[in-house]
C-alpha cells in the first residue's frame, strides 16, 4: 500500500527551484514539485500522485512560481500559475475523473472563458496591461476568485484599474456569475490586486 509523505495543506506557494510535496485534505492525492536545476531555463515538473497506489502523472511545467489550492474535500485542485506576473494563468484539475479515465492531466479549462468574460466587460477599446487572479474562497463546490488589473486605450493611453469577482462551479468549470468590485467587497470583504 503506497502512501504520501508530504505536508497536508489546503494552500501552498510553490517555486520552480524548491522541491515540495503537498497532500490533499482527504490524504488521497499529493502534488509534487521536481526542480530541474540543470536546465538553462527555469522549469520544473509538477506532478500529481495518487497515494493509494503511487501512480503519478505530470500536471504542468512550473517556470516561476504558483499558488496551489485544494478543494476542502480534496476532489479538485486549483493552480494559479505565475501569480506575480503580468498575466496569471489558471488550471483546475479534477483528480478523480482524470485518474479513472487514465489520461494525462485533465484540466477543466475555464481560463480562456474567464478571460473572455472579463474582456467583454472591459470593452473592445481597452487593452489589458495587467490580469491578476487571486483566490477568495472555495465552499460547497463554489470557487470564488478576484480578477483585477489595469487597462489602457490606444498605443499607451493612461492606465485604468478594473476589478471583478468570478464565481465558478468547480465541478463543471462553468462561470456562474461575474461580480462587480462593490459586490465582491460587500459579499466577500475582498478587493482586487491591480498592479503586480
C-alpha positions, 0 to 999 in steps of 0.5 A, spaced: 500 500 500 503 506 497 502 512 501 504 520 501 509 523 505 508 530 504 505 536 508 497 536 508 495 543 506 489 546 503 494 552 500 501 552 498 506 557 494 510 553 490 517 555 486 520 552 480 527 551 484 524 548 491 522 541 491 515 540 495 510 535 496 503 537 498 497 532 500 490 533 499 485 534 505 482 527 504 490 524 504 488 521 497 492 525 492 499 529 493 502 534 488 509 534 487 514 539 485 521 536 481 526 542 480 530 541 474 536 545 476 540 543 470 536 546 465 538 553 462 531 555 463 527 555 469 522 549 469 520 544 473 515 538 473 509 538 477 506 532 478 500 529 481 500 522 485 495 518 487 497 515 494 493 509 494 497 506 489 503 511 487 501 512 480 503 519 478 502 523 472 505 530 470 500 536 471 504 542 468 511 545 467 512 550 473 517 556 470 516 561 476 512 560 481 504 558 483 499 558 488 496 551 489 489 550 492 485 544 494 478 543 494 476 542 502 474 535 500 480 534 496 476 532 489 479 538 485 485 542 485 486 549 483 493 552 480 494 559 479 500 559 475 505 565 475 501 569 480 506 575 480 506 576 473 503 580 468 498 575 466 496 569 471 494 563 468 489 558 471 488 550 471 483 546 475 484 539 475 479 534 477 483 528 480 478 523 480 475 523 473 482 524 470 485 518 474 479 513 472 479 515 465 487 514 465 489 520 461 494 525 462 492 531 466 485 533 465 484 540 466 477 543 466 479 549 462 475 555 464 481 560 463 480 562 456 472 563 458 474 567 464 478 571 460 473 572 455 468 574 460 472 579 463 474 582 456 467 583 454 466 587 460 472 591 459 470 593 452 473 592 445 477 599 446 481 597 452 487 593 452 489 589 458 496 591 461 495 587 467 490 580 469 491 578 476 487 572 479 487 571 486 483 566 490 477 568 495 474 562 497 472 555 495 465 552 499 460 547 497 463 546 490 463 554 489 470 557 487 470 564 488 476 568 485 478 576 484 480 578 477 483 585 477 488 589 473 489 595 469 487 597 462 489 602 457 486 605 450 490 606 444 498 605 443 499 607 451 493 611 453 493 612 461 492 606 465 485 604 468 484 599 474 478 594 473 476 589 478 471 583 478 469 577 482 468 570 478 464 565 481 465 558 478 462 551 479 468 547 480 465 541 478 463 543 471 468 549 470 462 553 468 462 561 470 456 562 474 456 569 475 461 575 474 461 580 480 462 587 480 468 590 485 462 593 490 459 586 490 465 582 491 467 587 497 460 587 500 459 579 499 466 577 500 470 583 504 475 582 498 478 587 493 482 586 487 490 586 486 491 591 480 498 592 479 503 586 480 
